[in-house]
Structures are given as structure tokens and as C-alpha cells.
Amino acid sequence: MRTIEVDDLKKTFSSRQGWFGARKTERALDGVSFYVDEGETYALLGPNGSGKSTLIRILATLLLPDGGRVRVLGRPLPGGEAEVRRRIGRVSVDAAFYKKLSARENLLYAAQLYGLEPAAAEKKARGILERLGLEPRRFHDPLEEMSRGMQQKIAIARALLHDPPLLLLDEPTTGLDPASKREVQRFLEELRAERGTTILLTTHDMAEAERLAARIGFLARGRLVAEGSADELKRRADAADLEEAFIRLTGEGFAPAAAEEVV
Ligand SMILES: Nc1ncnc2c1ncn2[C@@H]1O[C@H](COP(=O)(O)OP(=O)(O)OP(=O)(O)O)[C@@H](O)[C@H]1O
């Protein structure tokens, strides 16, 4: 079964430069088509501004497309927002939390929104955070006292509280130290193996895409320029590694994004 189906998806942003400035339009997605099968992990690779977050936000029902067809978990978008929202988990770098509240309080609040029983939700959240390597004593610390990496782990736990069959992960490991990165990657592999969770993730990290994803899509300037397994992409580009394949197939480099990533 196809968990995500996207056909000729388009999204343009328009903004005015100052009060009387000219209108500027930005074509964030320019006819993107792809699918993700049930139980598959698919990685979208692209430099800053290539449209990755826009695509994830449309699939997560946070943005409306301008054109094209989108189906998530068998429901059309727009149209099936309520059901899609109930059945997805989303993690992004801009995860909104009540920063003065503890991890526990934030997670219990989310559990309540999903209609989950608090004690069971707390047990589950603690189990996930333990697997992600967060010390149990941090569970009671206010979010504002936690590092970005710790907050990212809380965001992952929150996205999984309701056992979603589909996870949409926008740069899930950006900003994490190498050990935390490995813990998150191992956890995602286990989740797919144990629960058959379908995962769509965006990343700047070639090694991460290669480790986690059965198929990888190269996104550049709002277009899906190439897709396939890491080996297929390297073979097609006659490249030694995935970064070289990206440069050859898209005509774009990855330098700005790589320089931005602090590990
Ligand atoms: N709300 C918005 N208003 C105006 N332009 C936007 C908006 N959101 C995104 N854009 C523009 O759309 C394009 C794609 O942005 P998007 O955030 O999807 O890229 P990205 O691949 O996720 O980048 P990054 O790796 O930096 O997160 C960019 O040119 C961006 O400036």
C-alpha cells in the first residue's frame, strides 16, 4: 500500500518587501511527484531552501498546496486533514513546547490532546526517552534548561506517543552530537523493524540518508531531480559517494548546508 502519494505538487510563496515594495514570489515546490510505500523509509536530500520543509508541512496538513494531488494514509489533502493529523507523528527543528514546563508536563499535555491515558502515556514516553539515551532524571527539568539535542529527543517521544503509522521527520538529527545522532538513527531503524512504521525524513546528512533510507530523493530548487537507492544513485551518476552523486545529478553543491551543521 502507498502511504504517501504525491503527484505534480506545486507551492509558491508570495511576500511583499516592506510596506510598498514589489511582490516577490518564491516557487518552493515546482511539480514534485513521488510515493512512499507502507513500512518504507524514504529520505529527501537537498540543500537549504530546496523545498524539503515545505513538502513535509504540506503532508502534515500545515500548509495548503497550490496544485497537484496529495494522498496521505489513503486520505486526500486537502480534505482528510482531521484523520491525517490523528495518524501522523511530526518532528521538526521548530518544535513548539511550553518551555517553562518540564518534559513530563509537556508530554502529558500532548497525551491529553491525543486522548491517551496519562499513566500509560508517561510509561511509554519514559521508555522511548530511555532508548534515546536521555537520563531519566532530566524528565522533570523545564524544557528551557535542556540543550537543543535533548529537546529534540523530547520532540521525538512526543511524536510517537500515539503510535502513528507514519512519521514525518524534518531534519531529526540536525544539531545532535554524534552519539545522540547514532541513538536516534538506531531507534528509527528499530521502530521500522518492530512496528513497520513508515518514515519520511529530510536531512542534509548523506550518511544518515544512506544508513536509514531504502530510497532517497534529491530535491533541488523545488524539483525532485533524481530518486533511487543510494547504490542506484551513485551508479547512475558514476560517483564514488552520495554527495558526488548529488552534485552531478542536480548541478548543485551542498557546501552551505554542510557548513551550517554543527556536530
Ligand atoms: N512561509 C514562507 N513564506 C515565504 N517563503 C517561504 C516560506 N516558507 C518557505 N519559503 C521559501 O520557500 C523555499 C523553500 O523553503 P523550505 O523551507 O521548504 O526549504 P528547505 O529545503 O526545508 O530548507 P532548509 O534546509 O534550510 O530547512 C525557500 O526559498 C524559502 O525561502
The ligand as a Gaussian input file, in Angstrom:
#p B3LYP/6-31G(d) Opt

LIG

0 1
 N        6.319000      30.972000       4.808000
 C        7.105000      31.295000       3.778000
 N        6.990000      32.484000       3.148000
 C        7.760000      32.811000       2.096000
 N        8.686000      31.990000       1.560000
 C        8.852000      30.795000       2.133000
 C        8.076000      30.373000       3.271000
 N        8.469000      29.114000       3.621000
 C        9.441000      28.759000       2.758000
 N        9.682000      29.755000       1.866000
 C       10.642000      29.726000       0.745000
 O       10.450000      28.501000       0.037000
 C       11.703000      27.941000      -0.351000
 C       11.826000      26.528000       0.213000
 O       11.949000      26.602000       1.633000
 P       11.988000      25.313000       2.565000
 O       11.965000      25.800000       3.982000
 O       10.945000      24.370000       2.142000
 O       13.429000      24.714000       2.207000
 P       14.276000      23.578000       2.931000
 O       14.781000      22.686000       1.852000
 O       13.477000      22.951000       4.023000
 O       15.486000      24.373000       3.550000
 P       16.351000      24.117000       4.901000
 O       17.292000      23.012000       4.592000
 O       17.058000      25.423000       5.088000
 O       15.397000      23.814000       6.015000
 C       12.779000      28.904000       0.161000
 O       13.153000      29.738000      -0.900000
 C       12.085000      29.677000       1.249000
 O       12.614000      30.982000       1.346000

